[in-house]
Amino acid sequence: MSEEARGAVSGPAPKSWSEIKVWRAQIRKLLIERRLALPAQVRQEQGEQTKAHITHDIDLTPYSTLGIYWPIRGEIDVRDLARRHIEAGRTAALPVCVSPAAPLEFWRWHPGMHIRHDRAKIPIPAERDLVTPDALLIPVVGFDREIFRLGYGGGYYDRTLAAFPRRPLCIGLGYAASELPTIYPQPHDIRLDVIVTEKGVQRVRA
């Protein structure tokens, strides 16, 4: 973590939700900048190591439909994991924001299909083919020791997980350098099941 980020983390602990929102925005900006400053080759190597831990340590075969994401802003590219999932006879899907205040929808995706861009310029399937994932690969900007995720601040995944009739397996993917002592979790924050980085699989610490 950069000296600036380390200073922000080690400063006075925010107490109110308004203070926590300001703190998260500051940390989010620093972590994204740090991620993008890594050489592309380093990000790719760490991403491949992260995906190897998923392949070796997490069995995705019981999960018929795998929700993934289209990588942006230095996120780990998991489309090859989705491709293998599809080749094994299962389904993959991309998240789609249908409304800023609504849960995400997941639309069936496969390599080579026609893609369009949403309002945020993120690629999504051109046609709505709605499915319900029973496992999710979720990008993280940062994460803490209790496996809470720091995302981009829109609350989409928290709303989505709260709305699922049955909770899917939630696997966060990120870089080990983005671990924080805490994100000061709030009642609306939903803990993931595991976080996977280039250093391995992390679960809630005893």
N, C-alpha and C positions, 0 to 999 in steps of 0.2 A: 504494500500500500504506500502511496506517495506520502511525503512529509505533511503536505496540506491535508490529505485525508486523515492521516494519523492524528493530526492536531484537532481536527473536527471531532473525531471519535473520542479523543481523550479529554475534550473540553467538558464544561458543565453539562450534566445530564438534563435533557429537556423533560419537562414535567407535564404540561398540558398538551392536548392534542394539537393545538395551533403551533406550539413550539416543536412538537415532534414532526409535523408536516414540513416546517421550515428546515429542520435538521435532515430529514429524509431527502428533501430536494437538493440540499447541498451535497450530501454523501452520494446520491444518485449521479449527479453531474460529475463529481470527481471520479467515481468508479467507471463511468462510461468513457470519460476522457482517457483514463489510464488504460482501459481495454483497447481503445482505438489506437493508442500510442504504441502498443506492442507491434513488432514486425509481423506481417501477415504470415510468414513461415512459422513463427513461434505460436501464434494463435492456432494455426492449422495443426501443428504437432500436439499442442495441449488438447485441442479438440479431439484428435484421433485417440489420444490416451484416455480421455474421458469416455468416449464411446466404447473403447475396449473394455473398460470397467463395467459398463452396462451389459455388454455382450457376455462377459465372463461371470458377472456376479448377480445379475437380475434376470430371471427367466420370464420373458415376455410371451412365451408360447400360450399360456392359458388365457391371454387377453385378445379377444377377437378383433376389436377395433382400437387402433392406436392413434391418439391425437398427437399431432406434432406441431411444428411452427415453421414458418419461412424465415430463415436467418436474416437479421438486419443488425446494423451497428456493431459488428464484431461478434455476434452470437455464434455459438457452435452449430454447425450445419448437421442436422440429423436426418436429412432426406435419404441418405444411404441406408440408415436403419429402417426407415419406412419402406424403402424399396424391397429390402429383404423380407420385411413383414408381409408385404403384398405377395412376393414370390412364393411364400410359404402358404398362400391361400387365405390370408387374412386381409383386413381392411385398414387403410390409413386415412386420416382426415386433417384438414387445416382449420384453424379457428377463423371465424368471420365476425366482425363487429357489425351488427345490423342496426344498432342504436347505441349512442354513448352511455345511456343509462340502463341498458339491458344486458343480460348475460350473453356471452359469446355463443354463437352457433358453430357446429362443426360440420363441414361439408366434405364429402368423399373426395379424396385426391389420389391420383396415380401419376407416375412420371409420363411426360409427353402430352398430358391433357392440356386443353386450352385454358389459359390463365388470363385474368384481368387484374386491375389494381383497384383497391378500395380508396376511400377518401384520404387515407394517410399514405397512399402510394405503396401499400403492402400487397404483394401478390396473393390472390385468392382464386379458387376455382371459378371458371366463368359461369357455371351452372350450379344452382342450389340442389344438392343431393344430401339431405340431412341425415346424419347418423349420430349415435350416442357412444362416445368412447368409454371403454372400461379401463383404459390406462392412458396417462397423459405424460408427454415429455414437455416440460415447461421451462422456458429460459428464465434465468435469474440475473438481475443486475448485481445484486448482493444477497447475502444470506447470513443467518446467525447460527449460533451453536445449538439452538433449539429447533433448527430446521424451519424457521420462518423466512419467507422470501421477501426481498426488496425488489419490486418491479419498476415499471415506468411511471407509476403514480395514478393510473386511471382506475384501478380497482377491478379490472375486468375479470381476472382469474378468481378473485375472492367471490365476486357476485356469481360467477359461473359455477364454482364448486358448491356454493351454498344452494344453488338452484337444482343441481342434479338430483334425480330421485334416488340414485344409489351412487355413493362416492366412488370415483375411479381411483386406481393406483396413481399417485402423484409423484413424479420423478423430476426434481429440479436439476438443471444442468447449468454449470457456470465454471468460473476459474477460481482456483484455490485462493488467489490473492484477494478475492472479493469477499472473503469471510469477515464478518463483523462480530464483536462481542455480543451485540444485541441490536435489533431494529426497533426496540421498544414496542413490542406487539400490542395491538389493540383488540377489542372484542370482535371487530370485523375481519381481522387477519386470520387466515386459515393456514395451519401448519401443513407442510408437505410431508410425505412419507419418508423420502430420502433426498439427499442432495448428492450429486455425483460431479466430481471435478477430476482433473488430471491426476490427483493424488489418491483417488479412491472413492468409495461409497461411504457417506456419512449419515448416521441415524441420530436420533435424539440421544444425547449423552446422559448417562445415569447420574 
